Amino acid sequence: MIWLLLALTALLVALVLIIGRGRGQTVDPLDHYRAQLDEITEDEARGVVDAESARAARLEVERRILKVAKQKTSTGTVAGDKRLPVLLAAITLVAAFTLYGFMGRPDLPAKPGMVASGLDQLVEEGGPTFGEAIRSIQKHLKDEPQDQKAWEILAKTSRSVRDFSTAANAFGQLALLDPTNATWRAQQLEAMIAMSGGQISPATRLVLGKLIEEFPDHAAGQYYLGMARLQAGDEAGAKATWTALADRSAPDAPWMPMLRRQLSSLGVAPPKLTDEQMASVENMTEDQRQAFIASMMARLEAKLESAPDDAEGWMMLARSHLTMGDREAAIDALERGLSHVSGEKAAGLQGFLDNLTSNPDL
C-alpha cells in the first residue's frame, strides 16, 4: 500500500493550533503550494510529466514553501514560539518528497540501516533536525495525551523519516483514541512490518489479529494475513486468502496491483477472455452480461462433471460464485471439489473453504 506522506500538509494547521492554543495567532496553511504539489503528483500518475520533471517541480515548490515559512517568522505573523510552526511546515512538505526520493517507496520493507536514518537530517539549513521536531511534538503529548491530531502528526512525521518504532506507537495510540477508524490499526501494523524489515513478527501478529478481529473485512488485514501465512510456509493458505480478497475487491482497488503480483508469484492467474468475447461483453446490457457469465459458469460446471479432479476448475467456479455475490454457492463448489480432489491438489481448496467459513464478511 502507498503511504501518501503529502497528507501531512493537511495537518499542518492543526498542529500549529495545538502548539499555540490561546496565543491568538493567524496561520496561513499554504494551501496554494499544497494544491500545486497535488497537481504535480496527479500529472506524474497520469504520465503527463516524467519522474525527473516531477521531482524538479516539487523541489521548486518546496523551495518556495521554505521561503514563505522564513518570511512568516521574520515578520512575526505567528506569535509565541515561532520556530515550531516553521519547522512543521518544512517537515510536512520537504520530508514527504526529499526523503521519499532518497529512501525509495515508503510502503516497501525497510532496508538495513535505513530505519530512522532521517532523524538527523536538518529540516532546513541552519535549522533543527527532524528528530528534534519529533521530540517537540512528543513533549506536547506528555501534557496533552488525548490530543488526537498531535498523535496523527507524530505518527506520520515519524513514518516519513522511517522512525517506525515511534510511528507504530503513535498509530497504536490513535487506534485507542479513535477505535472506529480502521486506518489507525492498519497503519500501526504496516509500521511494525516495516520496522522488522518486512517480516511479520509475533508482536506484529498480535496487531494483525486485532485488526482482523475489529475489522474483518478490511483489505489490509486480509492482505497481511496472506503474507503471514506465506512466511509461515502455508502457501496454500496464502493463496486462498489472497484469492478471496481479490475476488471481493474492485478491479481498480489500490491494493489490486500488489495483490495480483503476489498471486502471480504463487502461480495464480485470472482467466482471460478472447478479444472477441471482450468486444462482445463491452456491448452487452447488464442483463446480457449476467446471462453471459452464467453461461460460462454452466460450461465450467459441465466440464467439472466430466473431469472432477480439476482443483483449479473448482477454485474458478467458487470464485465466480463469490463474484456474483453467492457465497453459499461458492462454499458448495469448494465442498464438492474436495469430495473429488485429494492430496496436494486439495490443499488450496481447503484453504479457500476455511477462509470463507471463518470470515463471514468475505
C-alpha positions as CSV (number, residue, x, y, z in Angstrom):
1,M,0.0,0.0,0.0
2,I,1.4,3.5,-0.9
3,W,1.6,5.9,2.0
4,L,0.6,9.4,0.9
5,L,3.0,11.5,3.0
6,L,1.6,14.6,1.4
7,A,-1.3,14.1,3.8
8,L,0.9,15.7,6.4
9,T,0.3,19.0,4.7
10,A,-3.4,18.9,5.6
11,L,-2.4,18.5,9.3
12,L,0.0,21.5,9.5
13,V,-2.6,24.0,10.6
14,A,-3.9,21.6,13.2
15,L,-0.5,21.3,14.9
16,V,0.2,25.0,14.7
17,L,-3.1,25.5,16.5
18,I,-2.2,22.8,19.0
19,I,1.1,24.3,20.0
20,G,-0.2,27.9,20.0
21,R,-3.6,27.5,21.6
22,G,-4.7,30.6,23.2
23,R,-2.0,32.7,21.7
24,G,-4.2,34.3,19.1
25,Q,-2.0,33.6,16.1
26,T,-3.1,33.9,12.5
27,V,-2.0,30.9,10.4
28,D,-1.6,30.6,6.6
29,P,-2.0,26.9,5.7
30,L,0.0,27.2,2.5
31,D,-3.0,25.8,0.6
32,H,-1.7,27.2,-2.7
33,Y,1.5,25.2,-2.5
34,R,-0.3,22.1,-1.3
35,A,-2.6,22.3,-4.3
36,Q,0.5,22.6,-6.6
37,L,2.1,19.6,-5.1
38,D,-1.2,17.6,-5.5
39,E,-1.3,18.6,-9.2
40,I,2.3,17.5,-9.8
41,T,1.5,14.1,-8.2
42,E,-1.6,13.7,-10.3
43,D,0.2,14.7,-13.5
44,E,3.0,12.2,-12.8
45,A,0.5,9.5,-12.2
46,R,-1.3,10.2,-15.5
47,G,2.0,10.3,-17.4
48,V,1.8,14.0,-18.3
49,V,5.2,14.6,-16.8
50,D,8.1,12.1,-16.2
51,A,9.5,11.3,-12.8
52,E,12.5,13.6,-13.2
53,S,10.4,16.6,-14.3
54,A,8.0,16.0,-11.4
55,R,10.9,15.8,-8.9
56,A,12.3,19.1,-10.2
57,A,8.9,20.7,-9.9
58,R,8.4,19.5,-6.4
59,L,11.9,20.8,-5.4
60,E,10.9,24.3,-6.7
61,V,7.6,24.3,-4.8
62,E,9.5,23.2,-1.6
63,R,12.0,26.0,-2.0
64,R,9.1,28.5,-2.1
65,I,7.5,26.9,0.9
66,L,10.6,27.4,3.0
67,K,11.0,31.0,1.8
68,V,7.4,31.7,2.8
69,A,7.9,30.0,6.2
70,K,11.0,32.1,6.9
71,Q,9.1,35.3,6.0
72,K,6.4,34.3,8.4
73,T,8.9,34.0,11.2
74,S,10.7,37.3,10.4
75,T,7.5,39.3,10.1
76,G,6.0,37.9,13.3
77,T,2.9,36.5,11.6
78,V,2.9,33.7,14.1
79,A,3.1,34.8,17.7
80,G,4.7,32.9,20.5
81,D,7.1,30.1,19.6
82,K,7.8,30.9,16.0
83,R,10.3,28.1,15.4
84,L,7.9,25.2,15.7
85,P,5.3,26.2,13.0
86,V,8.1,26.9,10.5
87,L,9.7,23.6,11.4
88,L,6.5,21.7,10.9
89,A,5.8,23.4,7.6
90,A,9.2,22.1,6.4
91,I,8.6,18.7,7.9
92,T,5.3,18.4,6.2
93,L,6.4,19.2,2.7
94,V,10.1,18.7,2.4
95,A,10.3,15.3,4.3
96,A,7.4,14.0,2.2
97,F,9.3,14.4,-1.0
98,T,13.0,14.8,-0.4
99,L,13.2,11.8,1.9
100,Y,10.8,9.9,-0.3
101,G,13.2,10.3,-3.2
102,F,16.2,9.4,-1.1
103,M,14.9,6.3,0.6
104,G,12.6,5.0,-2.0
105,R,9.0,3.8,-1.7
106,P,7.8,4.0,1.9
107,D,5.4,1.1,1.5
108,L,8.4,-1.3,1.0
109,P,10.1,-3.1,3.8
110,A,12.9,-1.1,5.5
111,K,16.4,-1.5,4.1
112,P,19.1,-2.5,6.6
113,G,20.5,0.6,8.2
114,M,17.7,2.8,6.9
115,V,15.4,2.7,9.9
116,A,15.2,6.2,11.5
117,S,18.1,7.3,9.3
118,G,16.3,10.6,8.5
119,L,16.1,11.8,12.1
120,D,19.5,13.6,12.0
121,Q,18.8,15.4,8.8
122,L,18.2,19.1,9.0
123,V,14.8,20.4,8.2
124,E,16.5,23.4,6.6
125,E,20.0,24.8,6.5
126,G,20.9,26.1,10.0
127,G,17.7,24.7,11.5
128,P,16.8,21.9,13.8
129,T,16.7,18.2,12.8
130,F,13.7,16.1,12.2
131,G,14.4,14.2,15.4
132,E,14.3,17.5,17.4
133,A,11.0,18.3,15.7
134,I,9.5,15.0,16.7
135,R,10.7,15.4,20.2
136,S,8.9,18.8,20.3
137,I,5.6,17.0,19.4
138,Q,6.3,14.3,22.0
139,K,6.8,16.9,24.6
140,H,3.4,18.4,23.8
141,L,1.8,15.0,24.0
142,K,3.1,14.4,27.6
143,D,0.9,17.3,28.6
144,E,-2.0,16.6,26.2
145,P,-2.1,12.8,25.8
146,Q,-5.7,12.8,24.5
147,D,-4.8,15.2,21.6
148,Q,-5.6,13.0,18.6
149,K,-4.4,15.5,16.0
150,A,-1.0,15.7,17.6
151,W,-0.7,11.9,17.7
152,E,-1.6,11.8,14.0
153,I,1.1,14.3,13.1
154,L,3.7,12.5,15.2
155,A,2.8,9.1,13.6
156,K,3.0,10.4,10.0
157,T,6.1,12.6,10.6
158,S,7.9,9.7,12.2
159,R,7.0,7.4,9.4
160,S,8.2,9.9,6.8
161,V,11.7,9.7,8.3
162,R,11.4,6.0,8.9
163,D,11.3,6.1,12.6
164,F,8.9,3.2,12.5
165,S,9.1,2.4,16.2
166,T,7.7,5.9,17.1
167,A,5.3,5.7,14.3
168,A,3.9,2.3,15.3
169,N,3.4,3.5,18.9
170,A,1.7,6.7,17.7
171,F,-0.7,4.8,15.4
172,G,-1.4,2.5,18.2
173,Q,-2.4,5.4,20.4
174,L,-4.7,6.7,17.6
175,A,-6.3,3.3,17.4
176,L,-7.2,3.6,21.1
177,L,-8.4,7.2,20.9
178,D,-10.4,6.5,17.7
179,P,-11.3,2.8,17.8
180,T,-13.9,3.0,14.9
181,N,-11.3,4.1,12.4
182,A,-9.6,1.0,10.9
183,T,-6.9,3.1,9.3
184,W,-5.0,3.6,12.5
185,R,-4.8,-0.1,13.3
186,A,-3.8,-0.9,9.7
187,Q,-1.1,1.8,9.7
188,Q,0.2,0.6,13.0
189,L,0.5,-2.9,11.5
190,E,2.4,-1.6,8.5
191,A,4.8,0.5,10.6
192,M,5.6,-2.7,12.6
193,I,6.2,-4.7,9.5
194,A,8.5,-2.0,8.1
195,M,10.3,-1.9,11.5
196,S,11.0,-5.6,11.2
197,G,12.3,-5.5,7.6
198,G,9.1,-6.9,6.1
199,Q,8.7,-9.8,8.4
200,I,5.6,-10.4,10.4
201,S,7.0,-11.0,13.9
202,P,5.0,-12.4,16.8
203,A,4.3,-8.9,18.1
204,T,3.1,-7.9,14.7
205,R,0.8,-10.9,14.6
206,L,-0.9,-9.6,17.7
207,V,-1.7,-6.3,16.0
208,L,-2.8,-8.2,12.8
209,G,-5.1,-10.3,15.0
210,K,-6.6,-7.1,16.5
211,L,-7.2,-5.6,13.0
212,I,-8.9,-8.7,11.7
213,E,-11.0,-9.1,14.9
214,E,-12.1,-5.4,14.9
215,F,-12.4,-5.0,11.1
216,P,-12.7,-8.5,9.5
217,D,-13.4,-7.1,6.0
218,H,-10.5,-4.6,5.9
219,A,-8.3,-5.3,2.9
220,A,-5.1,-4.6,4.8
221,G,-5.9,-7.3,7.4
222,Q,-6.6,-9.9,4.7
223,Y,-3.6,-9.0,2.7
224,Y,-1.2,-9.2,5.6
225,L,-2.9,-12.4,6.8
226,G,-1.9,-13.9,3.5
227,M,1.6,-12.6,3.9
228,A,1.8,-14.1,7.4
229,R,0.6,-17.5,6.1
230,L,3.2,-17.4,3.3
231,Q,6.0,-16.5,5.7
232,A,5.0,-19.4,7.9
233,G,5.2,-21.8,5.0
234,D,1.5,-22.1,4.4
235,E,1.5,-21.3,0.6
236,A,-2.0,-22.8,0.1
237,G,-3.4,-20.7,2.9
238,A,-1.8,-17.5,1.5
239,K,-3.2,-18.3,-2.0
240,A,-6.7,-18.9,-0.6
241,T,-6.6,-15.7,1.5
242,W,-5.4,-13.5,-1.4
243,T,-7.7,-15.1,-3.9
244,A,-10.7,-14.4,-1.7
245,L,-9.5,-10.8,-1.3
246,A,-9.1,-10.4,-5.0
247,D,-12.5,-11.8,-5.7
248,R,-14.3,-9.4,-3.5
249,S,-12.2,-6.3,-4.5
250,A,-13.0,-3.8,-7.2
251,P,-10.6,-4.3,-10.2
252,D,-9.3,-0.8,-9.7
253,A,-8.8,-1.0,-5.9
254,P,-5.4,0.5,-5.0
255,W,-4.2,-2.8,-3.5
256,M,-5.0,-4.9,-6.6
257,P,-1.7,-4.4,-8.5
258,M,0.3,-5.6,-5.5
259,L,-2.2,-8.4,-4.8
260,R,-2.0,-9.6,-8.4
261,R,1.8,-9.7,-8.2
262,Q,1.6,-11.8,-5.1
263,L,-0.9,-14.2,-6.7
264,S,1.1,-14.4,-9.9
265,S,4.2,-15.4,-7.8
266,L,2.1,-18.3,-6.5
267,G,1.0,-19.4,-9.9
268,V,-2.5,-17.9,-9.8
269,A,-3.5,-16.0,-12.9
270,P,-7.0,-14.6,-13.6
271,P,-8.9,-16.3,-16.5
272,K,-8.7,-14.3,-19.7
273,L,-11.5,-13.7,-22.3
274,T,-10.7,-13.7,-26.0
275,D,-10.7,-10.4,-27.9
276,E,-14.0,-11.4,-29.5
277,Q,-15.5,-12.2,-26.1
278,M,-14.2,-8.9,-24.7
279,A,-15.7,-6.9,-27.5
280,S,-19.0,-8.8,-27.2
281,V,-19.2,-8.2,-23.4
282,E,-18.5,-4.5,-23.8
283,N,-21.6,-4.1,-26.0
284,M,-23.9,-6.1,-23.7
285,T,-26.5,-4.7,-21.4
286,E,-26.3,-5.6,-17.7
287,D,-28.8,-8.4,-18.0
288,Q,-26.9,-9.8,-21.0
289,R,-23.6,-9.7,-19.1
290,Q,-25.2,-11.6,-16.2
291,A,-26.5,-14.2,-18.7
292,F,-23.1,-14.5,-20.3
293,I,-21.4,-15.1,-17.0
294,A,-24.0,-17.6,-16.1
295,S,-23.5,-19.5,-19.3
296,M,-19.7,-19.6,-18.8
297,M,-20.2,-20.9,-15.3
298,A,-22.6,-23.6,-16.6
299,R,-20.0,-24.7,-19.1
300,L,-17.4,-24.9,-16.3
301,E,-19.9,-26.9,-14.2
302,A,-20.3,-29.3,-17.2
303,K,-16.5,-29.6,-17.6
304,L,-16.1,-30.4,-13.9
305,E,-18.8,-33.1,-14.2
306,S,-16.6,-35.0,-16.7
307,A,-13.3,-34.1,-15.1
308,P,-14.0,-33.7,-11.3
309,D,-10.3,-33.9,-10.3
310,D,-9.6,-30.4,-11.6
311,A,-8.8,-28.4,-8.5
312,E,-8.2,-25.1,-10.4
313,G,-11.6,-25.6,-12.1
314,W,-13.4,-25.9,-8.7
315,M,-11.5,-22.8,-7.5
316,M,-12.5,-20.9,-10.5
317,L,-16.2,-21.9,-10.1
318,A,-16.1,-20.9,-6.4
319,R,-14.5,-17.5,-7.2
320,S,-17.2,-17.0,-9.9
321,H,-20.0,-17.6,-7.5
322,L,-18.3,-15.3,-4.9
323,T,-18.0,-12.6,-7.6
324,M,-21.7,-13.0,-8.3
325,G,-22.5,-12.5,-4.6
326,D,-23.5,-16.1,-3.9
327,R,-21.3,-17.0,-1.0
328,E,-23.2,-20.2,-0.2
329,A,-22.8,-21.5,-3.8
330,A,-19.0,-20.8,-3.5
331,I,-18.8,-22.8,-0.4
332,D,-20.8,-25.6,-2.0
333,A,-18.5,-25.7,-5.0
334,L,-15.5,-26.0,-2.8
335,E,-17.0,-28.8,-0.7
336,R,-17.9,-30.6,-3.9
337,G,-14.4,-30.1,-5.2
338,L,-12.9,-31.6,-2.0
339,S,-15.0,-34.7,-2.5
340,H,-13.3,-35.3,-5.8
341,V,-9.8,-33.9,-5.3
342,S,-7.2,-35.3,-2.9
343,G,-3.6,-34.9,-1.9
344,E,-1.7,-31.7,-2.5
345,K,-4.4,-30.5,-5.0
346,A,-6.9,-30.4,-2.2
347,A,-4.9,-28.0,0.0
348,G,-5.8,-24.9,-2.0
349,L,-9.5,-25.8,-2.0
350,Q,-9.4,-26.5,1.8
351,G,-7.6,-23.2,2.4
352,F,-10.1,-21.3,0.4
353,L,-13.0,-23.0,2.1
354,D,-11.5,-22.4,5.6
355,N,-11.1,-18.7,4.7
356,L,-14.7,-18.4,3.6
357,T,-16.2,-20.2,6.6
358,S,-14.1,-18.3,9.1
359,N,-14.6,-14.9,7.6
360,P,-18.4,-14.2,7.2
361,D,-17.7,-10.8,5.6
362,L,-16.0,-12.4,2.5
